[in-house]
Amino acid sequence: MAEERFFLYDETEETKTRFVSFMGEDTRFDLAIMMSNRYFGKHIILNIQNGRFAIIGKDDLEEPGYLEEAFSINEQEAQELREFLYEMI
């Protein structure tokens, strides 16, 4: 007999997802940018190529090393992604 699950939350929400692909200097970025009412207005950014994702707002873009760590990318790639995301979110 299965043990009863303890949910912290179980909600369904409509989201809007934008799929974007762009070329940086040396790297192609394939992203899914999900917008919802959760996470205090931040976006869920999914790097489709490596399966890594992060919840990102403008404040996170200003955090040194955040994109590099979240997406496992180098400093140059992070700067290209940062410039792009400033325009998107």
JOSULNOR-V174307 format. One record per residue. N is the residue number from 1. RES is the residue in three letters. SS is DSSP state (H for helix, E for strand, L for the rest). PHI is phi as a letter, one per 30 degrees, with the letter a starting at -180 (999 if undefined). OMEGA is omega as a letter, one per 30 degrees, with the letter a starting at -180 (NA if undefined). Layout:
N:RES:SS:PHI:OMEGA  N:RES:SS:PHI:OMEGA
This chain:
1:MET:L:999:a  2:ALA:L:d:l  3:GLU:L:d:a  4:GLU:L:d:l  5:ARG:L:d:l  6:PHE:L:c:a  7:PHE:L:d:l  8:LEU:L:d:l  9:TYR:L:a:l  10:ASP:L:a:a  11:GLU:L:b:l  12:THR:L:c:a  13:GLU:L:b:l  14:GLU:L:d:l  15:THR:L:b:l  16:LYS:E:c:a  17:THR:E:b:l  18:ARG:E:c:l  19:PHE:E:c:a  20:VAL:E:b:l  21:SER:E:b:l  22:PHE:E:b:a  23:MET:E:c:l  24:GLY:L:d:l  25:GLU:L:e:a  26:ASP:L:b:a  27:THR:L:b:l  28:ARG:E:c:l  29:PHE:E:c:l  30:ASP:E:c:a  31:LEU:E:b:l  32:ALA:E:c:a  33:ILE:E:c:a  34:MET:E:c:l  35:MET:E:c:l  36:SER:L:b:l  37:ASN:L:d:l  38:ARG:L:d:l  39:TYR:H:i:l  40:PHE:H:h:l  41:GLY:H:i:l  42:LYS:L:d:a  43:HIS:E:c:l  44:ILE:E:c:a  45:ILE:E:c:a  46:LEU:E:c:l  47:ASN:E:d:a  48:ILE:L:d:a  49:GLN:L:d:a  50:ASN:L:c:l  51:GLY:L:i:l  52:ARG:E:d:a  53:PHE:E:b:l  54:ALA:E:a:l  55:ILE:E:c:a  56:ILE:E:b:l  57:GLY:L:b:a  58:LYS:H:e:l  59:ASP:H:d:l  60:ASP:H:d:l  61:LEU:H:d:a  62:GLU:L:d:a  63:GLU:L:d:a  64:PRO:L:e:l  65:GLY:L:i:a  66:TYR:H:d:a  67:LEU:H:d:l  68:GLU:H:e:a  69:GLU:H:d:a  70:ALA:H:d:a  71:PHE:H:c:a  72:SER:L:h:a  73:ILE:L:b:a  74:ASN:L:d:a  75:GLU:H:d:l  76:GLN:H:d:l  77:GLU:H:d:l  78:ALA:H:d:l  79:GLN:H:d:l  80:GLU:H:d:l  81:LEU:H:d:l  82:ARG:H:e:l  83:GLU:H:d:l  84:PHE:H:d:a  85:LEU:H:d:l  86:TYR:H:e:l  87:GLU:H:d:a  88:MET:H:d:a  89:ILE:L:c:NA
